[in-house]
Amino acid sequence: MTVPSPCINICTLDGASGLCLGCARTLQEISDWSNLDDAGKRAVWARIAERRAQGLVPEQPIALKPRPVSAR
């Protein structure tokens, strides 16, 4: 069984932490994902869990607010 991606299609990096607001990965982890073996992917999942446990990212991803539509 392959290790699933943590991506939930909320792909926005937090400027302060550098972590994705959706999946809690770094940009490097995101770009490396497809080249990692299952052990490497499980290690990324472990780091995500650690970040959430430390409060660096929310337990559940936040929904991004839609950008206001400018009046034309």
Buried (B, 14 or more C-beta within 10 A) or exposed (E): EEBEBBEEEEEEBEEEEEBBBBBBBBEEBBEBBEEBEEEBBEBBBEBBEEBBEEEEBEEEBEEEEEEEEEEE
